[in-house]
Amino acid sequence: MWILVLLILFVACAGAFWMLWPERKPREPYRGDLDVAIISLPERKKEFFDRLASDLAEYQIRARWAEGIRGKGLPLDQPEISPKYRQFFEKNRAEFARGETTKLYDGHLGCTLTHLREAKHAQGRLLILEDDAILADGFGALLEKRLQSLEGKDWDMLVLGLACQYNHSNKCHENDDLPLEHGLTQIKYWFGGWAYLIRDKAAADKIVKLLTPLHTHFDLSCAEMARTGKLNVYATIPALVYHPGVLRVDSFDYTQT
């Protein structure tokens, strides 16, 4: 009889203990406080934004639309740009009008101002994606692993896809001999702003302060700040986010596939 009583008491206690044990939920493949913005012009929203937002949703990541600033014909008296940067566009527009070049860089202006605007409005951790970005397989889990590897490190920005070829700039040699651990390196120079993560509001405010007024495009401005030690920037190699085209980082003998 006493054995039956002990058995009943054991079952009752075990049940109570199980009810009090905190529910173990599976970890999300991203940080819950992550604000994800996809930059896209209105006419591209349906095709490009919807496609990328759908891809992110597969990893339980919700994204918002960040309307891109249209650079074509945009007045050049923007307070965020320096006289040097303004002259670059004035010269390009004049040469284009005279038929001396077929390249009009107004799109770079609109893109740069859009990236700067998003950094200005950041309230926490912010992931920026341009609408033609392509996620690597397993993006959610890979991003989580890279963020875990950054814990305890001093960083402002995590670049998720980039290019840096020697024939484009000698500054790319500054990435030579940098350590690559757990798919991360503290990058010194790069090209590309199609995918990056800003750590928090303090880092975003720091970026805005360092870059304003702008002297060149957003990605190159950030790269210059990293090269001179003013920004702490890490990059994922291999890339977690691809961009159309053949892109290479010579220092690490890495080509986007």
Backbone bond lengths (Angstrom), bond angles and torsions (degrees), N, CA, C in turn:
res aa  C-N    CA-C-N  psi(-1)  N-CA   C-N-CA  omega(-1)  CA-C   N-CA-C  phi
1 M - - - 1.472 - - 1.531 110.92 -
2 W 1.336 115.43 -44.86 1.460 118.77 -177.73 1.526 111.48 -65.56
3 I 1.360 116.26 -28.68 1.465 119.67 176.71 1.523 110.33 -65.33
4 L 1.335 116.70 -40.56 1.464 121.10 178.61 1.519 111.23 -64.48
5 V 1.343 116.27 -39.16 1.469 120.33 178.81 1.523 110.67 -64.38
6 L 1.352 115.30 -44.28 1.469 119.06 178.85 1.531 111.65 -62.37
7 L 1.327 116.27 -38.75 1.458 120.57 179.55 1.522 111.15 -64.24
8 I 1.340 116.00 -42.26 1.471 120.47 178.88 1.526 110.60 -63.20
9 L 1.364 116.25 -42.86 1.456 120.60 179.76 1.535 110.91 -64.03
10 F 1.347 116.22 -39.70 1.467 120.42 -179.95 1.524 111.04 -63.03
11 V 1.334 116.35 -45.16 1.457 120.87 -179.72 1.524 110.60 -63.44
12 A 1.347 116.39 -41.42 1.467 120.61 -179.31 1.527 111.00 -64.17
13 C 1.352 115.83 -44.79 1.464 119.61 -179.43 1.525 111.19 -65.76
14 A 1.337 115.49 -41.16 1.466 119.35 179.89 1.522 110.47 -62.83
15 G 1.320 117.31 -39.31 1.461 120.64 179.65 1.510 111.69 -65.89
16 A 1.344 115.48 -41.47 1.469 119.41 179.14 1.522 110.46 -65.36
17 F 1.331 115.98 -41.90 1.462 120.23 179.22 1.520 110.90 -61.69
18 W 1.329 117.66 -43.13 1.465 121.84 -179.64 1.524 111.83 -63.65
19 M 1.350 115.87 -37.05 1.462 119.56 179.41 1.522 111.40 -68.30
20 L 1.337 116.52 -32.54 1.459 120.03 -178.51 1.526 112.33 -82.97
21 W 1.332 117.31 -18.34 1.473 120.73 -178.62 1.522 109.96 -66.51
22 P 1.318 118.66 130.31 1.472 120.13 -177.73 1.523 111.70 -60.38
23 E 1.317 115.14 139.08 1.458 120.50 -179.45 1.522 110.17 -63.61
24 R 1.330 116.60 129.88 1.455 121.25 -179.73 1.521 108.76 -95.11
25 K 1.300 115.17 104.15 1.456 120.62 179.39 1.524 109.55 -94.75
26 P 1.317 117.58 144.42 1.471 119.07 177.19 1.521 110.61 -64.62
27 R 1.331 116.51 143.19 1.462 120.07 -179.75 1.516 109.98 -67.60
28 E 1.297 113.97 138.43 1.463 118.40 175.30 1.530 108.76 -69.96
29 P 1.325 117.60 149.37 1.462 119.56 -179.71 1.526 113.07 -78.65
30 Y 1.338 118.17 21.08 1.457 122.20 177.40 1.513 106.66 -161.45
31 R 1.296 116.96 167.95 1.459 120.54 178.17 1.514 110.26 -81.87
32 G 1.322 115.52 132.16 1.458 119.95 -173.48 1.515 115.25 -63.68
33 D 1.341 116.70 -20.76 1.470 119.30 -178.51 1.515 112.04 -91.28
34 L 1.321 117.13 14.52 1.458 121.14 -174.34 1.523 111.72 -81.69
35 D 1.339 115.58 122.64 1.462 121.96 173.86 1.527 106.97 -93.29
36 V 1.317 117.07 121.73 1.462 121.59 -176.27 1.521 108.82 -112.85
37 A 1.325 116.32 121.06 1.457 121.89 -179.13 1.522 109.58 -119.09
38 I 1.329 116.10 128.07 1.460 121.90 175.38 1.521 107.56 -105.81
39 I 1.330 116.39 117.15 1.459 121.39 -179.43 1.525 109.31 -82.00
40 S 1.326 115.97 125.55 1.462 119.81 -177.81 1.521 109.48 -158.55
41 L 1.326 116.83 141.15 1.463 121.28 174.41 1.526 109.40 -75.81
42 P 1.329 117.62 155.00 1.476 120.20 -176.78 1.527 114.09 -53.76
43 E 1.325 117.64 -41.27 1.465 119.53 -176.77 1.529 112.89 -72.83
44 R 1.341 116.50 -12.76 1.466 120.69 177.84 1.521 112.29 -101.87
45 K 1.322 116.12 -6.03 1.459 120.43 -171.26 1.524 112.58 -59.49
46 K 1.316 117.07 -48.21 1.462 119.50 -174.55 1.527 111.75 -63.03
47 E 1.338 116.36 -46.71 1.460 119.42 -176.08 1.526 112.67 -79.09
48 F 1.332 117.30 -49.88 1.459 120.20 -171.13 1.528 112.74 -88.06
49 F 1.335 117.03 -49.23 1.469 119.24 179.72 1.517 110.71 -61.53
50 D 1.320 117.04 -48.06 1.463 120.17 -176.96 1.521 111.62 -60.39
51 R 1.322 117.33 -38.35 1.462 120.90 179.94 1.519 111.20 -64.72
52 L 1.342 116.56 -48.38 1.463 120.07 -177.94 1.526 111.53 -69.57
53 A 1.328 116.85 -39.11 1.468 120.16 177.66 1.527 110.57 -61.78
54 S 1.322 116.53 -38.00 1.469 120.97 177.47 1.521 111.07 -65.72
55 D 1.336 116.58 -40.97 1.469 120.24 178.08 1.528 110.87 -62.68
56 L 1.333 117.07 -41.43 1.464 120.95 178.59 1.528 111.58 -65.81
57 A 1.328 116.37 -37.04 1.464 120.96 -178.83 1.525 111.75 -60.53
58 E 1.327 116.83 -26.33 1.464 120.13 177.55 1.527 111.49 -64.34
59 Y 1.335 116.45 -21.00 1.467 121.41 177.07 1.531 111.14 -105.61
60 Q 1.320 116.48 19.70 1.470 123.26 -178.73 1.522 111.35 58.09
61 I 1.310 116.02 35.59 1.467 121.64 177.50 1.524 108.28 -111.91
62 R 1.305 116.52 121.43 1.461 121.16 178.93 1.522 110.00 -96.52
63 A 1.312 115.86 137.22 1.462 121.14 -178.00 1.522 110.29 -121.62
64 R 1.315 114.94 153.80 1.460 120.94 175.37 1.526 109.47 -112.03
65 W 1.312 115.02 158.33 1.458 120.90 177.72 1.521 109.37 -85.66
66 A 1.324 116.31 126.49 1.466 122.03 174.10 1.521 106.78 -110.35
67 E 1.318 116.61 103.98 1.461 119.84 -175.36 1.522 111.04 -63.35
68 G 1.325 114.83 125.11 1.454 119.58 179.93 1.517 112.18 -71.50
69 I 1.317 116.58 145.60 1.460 122.42 175.62 1.521 107.93 -80.13
70 R 1.310 116.37 127.68 1.463 120.60 -178.95 1.532 108.99 -78.78
71 G 1.316 115.88 119.94 1.455 120.02 -175.81 1.514 114.67 -83.28
72 K 1.321 117.20 -24.71 1.455 120.40 -175.34 1.527 110.78 -61.59
73 G 1.318 115.89 119.46 1.452 121.17 178.98 1.505 114.76 73.61
74 L 1.323 117.20 7.49 1.465 120.58 -178.94 1.530 109.85 -65.02
75 P 1.340 118.07 131.89 1.470 119.59 177.78 1.525 111.17 -55.99
76 L 1.313 116.15 142.18 1.461 120.36 -175.01 1.523 113.43 -94.10
77 D 1.328 115.89 9.70 1.468 119.00 177.95 1.525 111.17 -91.65
78 Q 1.340 116.57 29.74 1.464 120.92 178.94 1.531 109.24 -65.81
79 P 1.332 118.00 131.97 1.468 119.82 -177.08 1.524 113.48 -66.35
80 E 1.355 117.56 -18.34 1.464 119.77 -176.59 1.525 113.39 -81.28
81 I 1.323 117.79 -11.10 1.468 118.90 -174.96 1.525 110.89 -108.33
82 S 1.317 115.18 144.69 1.466 121.75 -178.04 1.526 110.37 -79.84
83 P 1.326 117.70 162.99 1.469 120.17 176.00 1.531 112.12 -56.90
84 K 1.329 117.87 -37.44 1.460 121.54 179.50 1.530 111.35 -62.86
85 Y 1.318 115.95 -45.14 1.474 120.57 179.93 1.526 109.70 -67.27
86 R 1.319 116.70 -37.21 1.469 121.06 178.42 1.534 110.32 -63.64
87 Q 1.307 116.17 -42.10 1.468 120.24 179.74 1.523 111.63 -63.80
88 F 1.321 116.80 -34.10 1.466 120.56 177.85 1.531 110.42 -58.67
89 F 1.324 117.10 -44.81 1.463 120.74 -178.86 1.529 111.60 -75.26
90 E 1.326 116.84 -36.27 1.464 119.36 176.28 1.527 110.50 -60.24
91 K 1.299 116.69 -44.37 1.470 121.91 179.85 1.532 110.38 -65.10
92 N 1.335 116.48 -44.90 1.462 120.40 -179.38 1.527 111.61 -63.72
93 R 1.309 116.86 -42.64 1.467 120.45 179.49 1.523 110.76 -63.76
94 A 1.330 116.34 -41.54 1.468 120.20 -179.67 1.529 110.61 -65.08
95 E 1.323 117.25 -43.62 1.464 121.15 179.15 1.526 111.38 -65.46
96 F 1.314 116.06 -37.67 1.471 120.09 178.40 1.528 110.31 -65.84
97 A 1.337 116.15 -42.93 1.465 120.88 179.98 1.527 111.53 -63.15
98 R 1.327 117.45 -33.19 1.467 121.64 179.59 1.527 112.31 -85.33
99 G 1.307 116.80 -2.33 1.457 120.57 179.72 1.516 113.44 77.67
100 E 1.329 116.82 19.12 1.458 121.00 -178.86 1.531 112.73 -86.05
101 T 1.318 116.39 -11.80 1.464 121.91 175.82 1.525 108.48 -148.72
102 T 1.311 114.68 152.83 1.478 119.50 176.66 1.521 110.72 -101.69
103 K 1.317 116.31 -2.48 1.467 120.59 -177.79 1.522 110.13 -100.71
104 L 1.323 114.57 123.96 1.459 120.88 175.59 1.523 107.49 -113.91
105 Y 1.317 116.72 122.53 1.463 120.96 -172.38 1.524 114.21 -94.75
106 D 1.314 117.31 16.17 1.466 119.79 -179.58 1.526 111.90 -57.98
107 G 1.321 116.20 -34.28 1.462 119.60 179.65 1.519 112.16 -60.84
108 H 1.332 116.65 -35.35 1.459 120.59 177.43 1.528 110.98 -64.20
109 L 1.321 115.80 -36.81 1.463 119.76 178.90 1.522 110.81 -64.54
110 G 1.331 116.46 -49.39 1.455 120.13 179.41 1.512 111.85 -61.10
111 C 1.330 116.21 -41.70 1.463 120.95 179.93 1.524 111.18 -63.74
112 T 1.322 116.21 -45.93 1.464 120.96 -179.35 1.530 111.22 -61.55
113 L 1.318 116.53 -44.49 1.472 119.73 179.86 1.518 111.66 -66.41
114 T 1.333 117.32 -31.40 1.469 120.71 177.58 1.524 110.32 -67.94
115 H 1.318 116.88 -45.62 1.469 120.22 178.65 1.528 110.50 -60.99
116 L 1.324 116.59 -42.51 1.463 120.44 179.64 1.528 110.39 -64.10
117 R 1.319 117.11 -41.56 1.470 120.82 178.47 1.519 111.36 -59.38
118 E 1.335 117.03 -44.97 1.458 120.45 -179.06 1.521 111.02 -64.00
119 A 1.328 117.67 -38.90 1.463 120.33 177.19 1.527 110.58 -64.94
120 K 1.321 116.57 -39.14 1.471 120.65 178.61 1.519 112.05 -60.80
121 H 1.320 116.95 -36.18 1.458 121.75 -174.79 1.524 113.41 -92.47
122 A 1.325 117.41 0.76 1.466 120.34 -177.60 1.520 110.89 -62.15
123 Q 1.319 115.40 135.06 1.458 121.16 177.89 1.527 112.27 -113.14
124 G 1.319 115.96 -6.28 1.464 121.17 -179.04 1.512 108.62 -170.26
125 R 1.315 115.57 -149.49 1.468 119.65 179.18 1.523 110.03 -66.72
126 L 1.321 116.14 130.19 1.461 120.89 -171.48 1.525 110.50 -130.98
127 L 1.337 115.24 126.30 1.461 121.73 174.32 1.523 108.20 -107.37
128 I 1.317 116.63 121.30 1.459 122.82 179.20 1.523 109.07 -105.83
129 L 1.324 116.11 130.57 1.459 122.06 175.54 1.519 109.13 -131.40
130 E 1.329 117.14 135.24 1.455 119.84 170.28 1.525 108.20 -84.19
131 D 1.328 117.24 152.38 1.462 120.18 -165.08 1.522 115.44 -68.56
132 D 1.348 118.15 -13.44 1.462 119.48 177.71 1.529 112.11 -98.33
133 A 1.327 116.95 12.00 1.457 121.37 177.83 1.532 110.48 -68.01
134 I 1.327 115.02 151.60 1.468 121.45 -178.61 1.521 107.89 -127.13
135 L 1.317 117.49 121.63 1.455 121.64 -177.63 1.528 111.16 -76.48
136 A 1.324 116.14 139.70 1.460 120.69 173.47 1.525 108.96 -70.67
137 D 1.307 116.69 154.64 1.460 120.54 176.33 1.524 109.51 -59.70
138 G 1.335 115.66 135.68 1.458 119.78 -179.42 1.514 113.62 73.68
139 F 1.330 116.70 26.11 1.469 122.17 -174.25 1.531 112.45 -51.57
140 G 1.324 118.20 -47.10 1.458 120.94 -174.31 1.520 112.87 -59.57
141 A 1.322 116.37 -49.75 1.463 120.53 -179.18 1.525 110.89 -67.90
142 L 1.331 117.14 -38.18 1.463 120.43 179.39 1.525 111.52 -64.49
143 L 1.331 116.11 -40.91 1.462 119.79 178.22 1.521 110.39 -62.95
144 E 1.321 116.05 -42.65 1.463 119.97 179.27 1.528 110.79 -60.81
145 K 1.317 117.78 -42.47 1.468 121.21 179.51 1.518 111.45 -63.79
146 R 1.335 116.76 -41.48 1.467 119.34 -179.27 1.525 110.72 -66.48
147 L 1.331 116.51 -38.35 1.465 119.55 178.69 1.525 110.60 -67.38
148 Q 1.320 116.93 -36.78 1.464 119.82 176.49 1.530 110.47 -63.46
149 S 1.337 116.18 -38.62 1.465 120.21 179.63 1.526 112.11 -67.71
150 L 1.329 117.09 -22.52 1.463 121.42 179.47 1.524 112.94 -85.19
151 E 1.330 117.43 -10.26 1.456 120.09 -178.46 1.530 109.96 -60.83
152 G 1.315 115.49 131.36 1.457 121.01 -178.64 1.513 113.71 89.82
153 K 1.335 117.06 -6.95 1.466 121.04 179.07 1.531 109.93 -98.64
154 D 1.312 115.47 155.18 1.463 121.86 176.64 1.527 108.20 -91.68
155 W 1.323 117.46 107.97 1.465 120.03 -178.04 1.523 110.31 -143.64
156 D 1.328 114.51 152.01 1.458 121.60 178.85 1.518 111.97 -111.63
157 M 1.324 115.69 -37.07 1.464 120.80 -174.26 1.524 109.99 -140.92
158 L 1.330 115.64 143.56 1.457 121.97 173.89 1.528 107.77 -120.29
159 V 1.330 116.44 113.11 1.463 121.97 -179.53 1.526 108.07 -87.68
160 L 1.328 117.02 124.82 1.464 121.78 -172.96 1.525 113.15 -97.50
161 G 1.314 117.05 -5.85 1.459 121.97 177.69 1.518 108.41 -165.98
162 L 1.341 116.87 138.91 1.452 118.66 -173.72 1.518 110.37 -161.35
163 A 1.319 114.88 172.06 1.460 123.10 172.15 1.514 107.59 -139.81
164 C 1.336 116.37 149.97 1.470 120.40 174.03 1.519 107.88 -164.69
165 Q 1.337 115.02 94.66 1.455 121.44 -178.11 1.523 109.99 -106.10
166 Y 1.330 115.84 139.94 1.457 121.29 -176.96 1.524 112.74 -56.45
167 N 1.335 116.31 -36.40 1.467 118.55 -177.19 1.528 112.34 -74.53
168 H 1.312 116.98 -8.94 1.464 120.62 175.53 1.527 111.50 -91.26
169 S 1.330 115.95 -36.25 1.471 119.71 179.13 1.517 110.08 -162.06
170 N 1.334 116.13 134.22 1.464 120.60 175.44 1.520 111.89 -64.87
171 K 1.329 116.21 -19.10 1.462 119.59 179.46 1.524 111.44 -64.32
172 C 1.334 116.68 -20.85 1.467 119.95 178.28 1.522 111.93 -63.87
173 H 1.340 117.29 -22.27 1.467 120.80 177.06 1.525 111.60 -65.22
174 E 1.328 117.26 -18.07 1.462 119.79 179.50 1.517 111.91 -69.55
175 N 1.336 116.88 -11.76 1.459 120.65 174.61 1.529 112.22 -86.70
176 D 1.337 117.00 -8.82 1.462 120.63 -179.33 1.530 110.38 -60.73
177 D 1.312 114.81 138.57 1.474 122.81 175.38 1.527 113.72 68.25
178 L 1.323 118.09 11.93 1.462 119.09 173.89 1.528 108.97 -73.25
179 P 1.327 118.28 139.63 1.465 119.44 178.79 1.529 111.56 -68.37
180 L 1.320 115.30 143.85 1.460 122.05 176.30 1.522 107.28 -121.14
181 E 1.339 115.81 110.11 1.463 120.94 -177.08 1.515 109.92 -130.88
182 H 1.332 115.55 132.67 1.460 122.25 178.32 1.531 111.76 54.48
183 G 1.336 115.60 35.51 1.459 120.07 178.02 1.515 114.42 75.21
184 L 1.343 117.00 17.45 1.465 121.56 -177.65 1.523 110.89 -131.25
185 T 1.321 115.87 145.37 1.450 121.85 170.17 1.518 108.87 -141.93
186 Q 1.324 116.48 148.18 1.471 119.87 176.54 1.521 107.46 -83.91
187 I 1.316 115.28 92.44 1.461 122.98 -170.34 1.528 111.24 -69.95
188 K 1.324 115.37 148.29 1.464 120.39 -179.75 1.528 112.85 -108.12
189 Y 1.326 116.41 -26.43 1.460 118.91 179.71 1.513 108.80 -157.66
190 W 1.339 116.63 150.44 1.465 120.75 -179.44 1.525 109.75 -169.53
191 F 1.319 113.96 170.27 1.465 122.77 171.17 1.531 107.29 -121.68
192 G 1.319 116.23 144.44 1.460 120.21 173.11 1.510 113.46 114.85
193 G 1.342 115.04 132.23 1.462 120.19 178.20 1.515 111.58 -131.71
194 W 1.335 117.00 29.07 1.467 119.36 -175.38 1.526 113.32 -79.95
195 A 1.342 116.59 -13.43 1.471 118.42 179.77 1.523 109.77 -161.58
196 Y 1.318 116.80 116.36 1.461 120.56 176.44 1.524 108.90 -158.03
197 L 1.317 114.23 160.31 1.463 120.96 -178.20 1.521 108.38 -124.24
198 I 1.331 115.91 130.67 1.457 121.89 175.76 1.530 108.02 -99.22
199 R 1.309 116.22 131.00 1.460 121.65 -169.00 1.531 113.75 -57.25
200 D 1.330 116.52 -50.53 1.464 120.38 -176.14 1.524 108.72 -164.39
201 K 1.324 115.73 -176.63 1.465 120.19 -177.89 1.529 111.62 -61.95
202 A 1.328 116.34 -38.73 1.466 119.42 179.90 1.527 110.62 -61.60
203 A 1.319 117.04 -41.56 1.470 120.73 178.34 1.525 110.37 -66.74
204 A 1.344 116.65 -39.88 1.469 120.19 178.82 1.524 110.69 -63.21
205 D 1.326 116.81 -44.08 1.464 120.84 178.45 1.535 110.83 -62.24
206 K 1.313 115.73 -37.71 1.468 121.06 178.46 1.528 110.62 -63.69
207 I 1.327 115.85 -43.89 1.470 121.06 179.37 1.519 110.86 -61.83
208 V 1.320 116.26 -46.66 1.470 120.70 -179.35 1.525 110.45 -61.11
209 K 1.321 116.14 -43.67 1.467 120.08 -178.81 1.527 111.20 -64.62
210 L 1.333 116.76 -41.43 1.465 120.47 -178.50 1.523 112.64 -69.81
211 L 1.324 116.63 -34.86 1.466 120.63 -172.64 1.514 113.99 -88.55
212 T 1.323 117.47 -19.46 1.459 120.74 -175.23 1.537 110.70 -96.11
213 P 1.357 117.45 128.19 1.467 126.63 0.00 1.530 111.58 -78.13
214 L 1.320 115.14 150.65 1.458 121.70 -176.87 1.526 111.44 -71.17
215 H 1.329 115.05 135.53 1.462 120.62 176.55 1.523 111.77 -108.19
216 T 1.330 116.43 -15.80 1.460 121.62 176.78 1.529 107.97 -158.29
217 H 1.351 117.16 -170.01 1.454 121.14 -175.93 1.536 110.65 -64.48
218 F 1.319 115.54 160.16 1.462 120.77 -172.36 1.524 112.04 -58.80
219 D 1.344 117.58 -48.24 1.466 119.42 -176.49 1.530 111.16 -64.03
220 L 1.325 116.83 -42.66 1.457 120.22 179.93 1.533 111.43 -68.44
221 S 1.318 116.40 -32.87 1.469 119.94 176.97 1.531 110.54 -64.97
222 C 1.331 116.36 -44.35 1.471 120.50 178.25 1.520 110.44 -64.82
223 A 1.350 116.12 -41.05 1.456 119.97 -179.95 1.530 111.37 -62.48
224 E 1.321 116.35 -39.83 1.462 120.01 179.36 1.523 110.88 -65.55
225 M 1.331 116.37 -38.00 1.466 119.80 177.28 1.525 111.15 -65.97
226 A 1.352 116.66 -36.79 1.468 120.17 177.09 1.529 110.52 -68.59
227 R 1.322 116.22 -41.61 1.469 121.63 -178.13 1.526 111.59 -62.00
228 T 1.326 115.88 -34.85 1.464 120.44 -178.11 1.532 112.52 -93.82
229 G 1.332 116.80 7.82 1.455 121.11 174.73 1.513 115.76 79.72
230 K 1.324 117.11 13.19 1.459 119.74 -178.65 1.532 112.85 -89.98
231 L 1.337 115.82 -21.30 1.463 121.76 174.99 1.515 108.23 -123.92
232 N 1.328 116.47 140.72 1.459 121.76 174.90 1.527 108.06 -98.49
233 V 1.316 115.33 106.31 1.465 120.79 -173.12 1.517 110.37 -122.02
234 Y 1.316 116.12 128.67 1.455 122.81 173.47 1.520 108.67 -108.68
235 A 1.310 115.78 155.93 1.463 121.47 178.14 1.518 109.50 -133.44
236 T 1.317 115.78 148.13 1.458 121.10 177.16 1.528 109.29 -92.78
237 I 1.316 115.73 126.43 1.464 122.17 175.72 1.523 107.58 -136.46
238 P 1.323 118.13 114.91 1.468 129.37 4.73 1.535 112.53 -63.69
239 A 1.324 114.87 163.26 1.461 121.07 -179.71 1.521 110.65 -67.06
240 L 1.334 115.68 147.18 1.467 121.10 172.12 1.523 110.85 -94.86
241 V 1.332 115.32 -18.01 1.468 120.60 179.53 1.528 107.82 -136.05
242 Y 1.318 114.79 125.33 1.462 120.62 -178.17 1.528 110.49 -96.53
243 H 1.328 113.98 168.54 1.458 121.87 176.74 1.520 107.36 -136.68
244 P 1.324 117.94 145.00 1.473 118.77 179.69 1.527 111.86 -54.44
245 G 1.306 116.26 139.57 1.457 121.10 -179.83 1.512 111.98 111.95
246 V 1.321 115.96 170.06 1.459 122.01 177.64 1.522 107.94 -92.94
247 L 1.311 116.51 112.40 1.459 121.77 -175.40 1.526 109.84 -121.07
248 R 1.312 115.60 138.64 1.468 120.56 -172.36 1.522 110.86 -137.74
249 V 1.339 115.27 146.84 1.465 122.68 170.93 1.521 106.32 -117.26
250 D 1.318 116.37 100.06 1.468 121.16 -171.22 1.527 112.78 -60.99
251 S 1.313 118.14 -39.17 1.469 120.71 -175.84 1.521 113.01 -58.75
252 F 1.329 115.92 -28.24 1.468 119.99 -178.27 1.532 111.91 -111.28
253 D 1.336 115.69 11.55 1.466 121.06 179.84 1.530 110.11 49.11
254 Y 1.339 114.60 43.83 1.467 120.57 -176.77 1.528 110.04 -115.73
255 T 1.315 115.26 128.03 1.467 121.53 174.85 1.513 108.45 -121.18
256 Q 1.316 115.93 127.54 1.465 120.44 177.34 1.530 109.74 -58.31
257 T 1.320 115.91 128.43 1.475 120.29 179.21 1.515 110.56 -115.74
